[in-house]
Amino acid sequence: MRERNRLDKSLSAYKALETEFNDASGLLELAEAENDKALIAEAETSLSAIHASAESMKLESMLSGEADANDAYLEIHAGAGGTESQDWASILLRMYTRWAEKRGYKWELLEQSDGEEAGIKSATILIKGENAYGWLKTESGVHRLVRISPFDSNARRHTSFASVGAFPVIDDEIKIEIPEKDVRIDVYRASGAGGQHVNKTESAVRITHLPTGIAVQCQSDRSQHKNRSQAWAMLRARLYEAEMRRREETAQAENDAKSDIGWGHQIRSYVLQPYQLVKDLRTGVESRLPHDVLDGDLDPFMAASLAQKVGGTKAEITDLE
């Protein structure tokens, strides 16, 4: 139902935008035919607003992954470098909480390990809001800072690293729905001990889950109905365990693929000295206002990364900047 409501909302917004576009286009044609400059300006203003709405909708359409609509956990870890990197990690924590607040998301600090002198060694926050994970998923990686160190008495330039990881919040309450077309149910006579009635009636039940090949069977009770109920419970538990194992294997594969927090592995560089520039090394998106970025102005970077992730062209990425 949540998916249905989301699609209904998207379709309704698209149809409304289409109607607005047709109305504005008709108005512009009429205004040009009558050479009404005021009406032409009004129609052009409407079309500009429609274009902006269309770009926003195009971006939202990229947030269609299985977990994109979910809340997100965001983990930040300081890299090697002691106080410098720990201070940088605390700056990143502030950056993401400011970004969340600007989007109207709620956030909660779940864990924080303070540095010895300043900053943090690590922190985990929960960010709650529609599409929180969809936005944050492209932020996972190593972030590099170049600046004049406030902790260096000689005012030398330092390079610091910190890693960011984003993970969707998953509801693990055991509610496994299994379509009947996905199972085969066999009944047969129980074997072994259990009494004359159990052995002479078809009370045993075997349920096979066809997509996975997982099979369970129960013959502990003389009632086929009770055995069937127990077998369904066993199958749900098996499928749940299999899904958890798959998630763990996926998470392990992601951890194994993680890069070192250091040179050559960063996804974005934040340079405060000798010049001011924030550059995403994956998309090429830049900002000459690093303090605005560190204050939470991250949407242009996230939008370009999303476009690239779903196979957007360079032109489309540039349009989203």
N, C-alpha and C positions, 0 to 999 in steps of 0.2 A: 504493500500500500504506500509505503514511503517513496518507493521508486515510481509508482504510478502517479502520485501527487507531484513529484518533481518533474516528470515528463509533461503532465498536464499544464503545469505552470510555465514550462519552457515553450510549449506549443502555443499557449494563449498569448504569451509575450511576443512570440514571433508573428502571430496573426495580427496582433494589435499594431506592431511596428510596420507590417506590410500595408495595413490600412492607412496608417499615417503617411507612409511614403507615397501611396497612390493619391491621397488627398493633396499632399504638398506638391507633387508633380503636376497634378491637374491645375492647381492654383497658379503654379509658375507659368504653365502654358497659357492660361487665361490672361495673366498679368502681362506677359510678353506680347500677346496678340493685341491688347489694349494699350500697350506701352505705359503701364501704370508702375512707375518706379517704386512707389511706396509698397505696393503689393508684391512687386518682384523682390524687394528687400525682405519682406515678411516671409515669403516662400523660401528664400535662400537661407534665412535664419532657421526655419523649421527643418530644412533638409540637412543643415549642419548638425542640429541636435539629433536628428534621426541617425546620421552617420556615426555620431559618438555612441549612441545606444546600440547600434549594430556591432560596433567594435567591442563593446563591453559584453554583448551576448556571445560573440565569437569566442572571446576569451573564456567565458563561463562554460561554453560547450566543450572546452578542452578538459574540464574537470569532470570527466565521466568514468574514471577508473573505479574499480570495485569498492575501494575504501576512501575515495577522494572526499566524499561528503562527511567523513567521520571527524571527530575531534583528534587532536594529535599530541603525542609526547615529543618534546624537543630536548635533546641532550646536548650539552656543551662540555667539551673537555679541553683543558689547556695543553698545549704541546710542550716540547722540551724548551727550556729557557728560563725556568724559575719564575721570578716575580714579573718579568716582562710579559710572558705568555699568560700568566694567571690574571694580570690586569687586563690583557686583551680579551680573555674569556669573559670577564665581568662586563666589559664594554659590549660584547656580543649579546650577553644576556639582556642587558638594558635595551639594545637595539631591537631585539625580537619582542620584548614585552611592549615597547613603544609601538611597534608595527601592529601587534595584536590590538592594542587599545585604539589605534586609528581606524581599524576595521570594525570596531565594536565587539571584538571577541573578549571573552573573559579568560583570565589565565590564573594559574595556581602554582606556586612553587612547591615541588614535591621533595626535592633533595638539593642540598648545596653543601659543598665541601670548600671551606675557605682556604685561601693561600696563607703562607706563613707571615708574609709582610703586607701584601695587598692582593686584591683580586680574589679569584676563585680557582680551585683546581678542577672542579666539575659542578654541574648543576643540571637538574631535570625539572622542566615545567610542563604542565598540562595546559594546552590551549583549547578552549571550547568555543565552537562556532561552526556554522555551516561551511563546508569545504575547507576547514582548517588544514587538514592533511593534504588535500589537493594542492593548496598553495605552497605549503611548506616542504613537500617531498623533494623539490628540486634544490633545496638549500643544503642537503646532506653533502658533506665534503669538508675539505680543509680551507680555512680562510686565513689570509696572510695580511699582516699589518706592517707598514713601514713608517716610522716616525722618529722624532727626536725624543729619546727616552726621558721621562720625568724622574726616573730613578738613577740616572747617570749624572754624576757631578760634573763630568766633562762635556755634557750636552752632545753626546755622540748619537748618530743615527743607528737605530736597532730594527731588526726584522723579527717579528713574532708570529707564531702559528697557533691556531686553535681549531678543533674539529667540531662539526655540527652534525647531529643525526636526527632525523625526523621519522616517527613511527606512528601508524594509525592506532587509535584506541579501538580494540575489538571486544565486542560483547560475547563473552565466553559462557554465558548461561546455556546449559545443555537443553536446547530445543531443536532437535533434529527432525526435520520433516522429510519423509521418504515416500515419494509417489509410488502407488501400487504397481504401476507399469514397470518400475525399476527392480521389482523383486519377483522371485519365483518361490511359491510356498508348496512344500511337499509334506504329506502326512503319511505315517507308516506305523507299523506295530513296533512297540518298544521291545528292546531286547534286554536280557539280563534279569537281575532280581527286580522285584517290584510287585509280585503277586499275580494271580491268575487273570484278573481283569485287565491289568496294565498290559500284559503280554498278548492278550487275545483281541484287543480293540486297537484301532488306528488312532492312538492318542498322542504319539510322538510327532513333533513338528520340526521341520527344517526350513529355514528361510535363507535364500541366497540373494545377495545384492548383486544384480547383474553388471552394473557399470564397474564395480571394483572386484567382483569375484569373492567378496567376503561372505562366508556362510556360517550360520549359527544353528544350533539344534537344541531342543529341550525335550526331555522325556521323564522329567522328575515327578510329574503329577499324573494321576489317572484321568484327569480332565483335559481334553484337547484344548478347550478354551483357555485354561490357565497356562498350559504349555505354550500356546500361541502368544499369549500376552507376555510371558517371560522371554520368549524368543525375540519378540519385537524390542523389548527393553535391552536385551543383550546386543542386538544388531545396532541399535542407536549408540550404545556405549562403544562398540567396536568402531563405528564410523567416526564418532567423536575423537577417539584415541588416534585413529589414523590421520584425521585432520590436524590434530595437535602435533603429531610426529612430522607431518609435512611442513607445518609452520616452523617447527624447530630446525628442520633440515634447511629450509629456505633462509632462516635467520643465520644459521651457521655458515651457509654459503656466502651470505652478504658480509658476515664478519671476516671470513677468510679472504674475501676480496678487498677488504678495506686497505687503504694505503697508509703508509707512515704519515704522522703529522709533521710534515717538514717540507723541504725544498722539492719542487718538481711535481707536487701532488695537489696543489691548491686549485680551487675552482674560482676563487675571486680574490683580487688584491685591493687593499685599501691603502693608498699612499697619501700620507699627510705632509711628508718632507722628502725631497727638496721641492716637490710640486704637489698639487692636490688633484687626486684622481682615484676613482673607484672603477675597476674594470673587471667584468666577468670574462674569464678566459675561455669559457665554452661558447658563448654567444657573441662576444665582442661588444656587448652593451657597456657604455661608459657613462659616468657622471662626474662633472667637475665640481660638484658640491658634496664632498665626502661627509661633512658634518650633518647635512640633511639626511643622507643615507644612514648614518649612525644614529640618527634620531627616528629611524623607522620608515624612511621613504624607500621601500624595497619593491614596490609593485612593478616598476618597469623591468627589473632584473628577473623577478619571478615570472612575469608574463612572457618574456622572451625565452626563458628556459622551458616553460610549458609548451610554447609553440614549437621549439626545437624537439622536445620529447615526443610530440605527436606527429613529427615529420613536417613541420612548417618550413617554408622556404625562407631564404635570407630576407627577401622583400617583406614577407609577412612578419618576420621577427622585427625588422626595422620599423614597420608600421605600428607595432605594439609598444615601441620604446616611448 
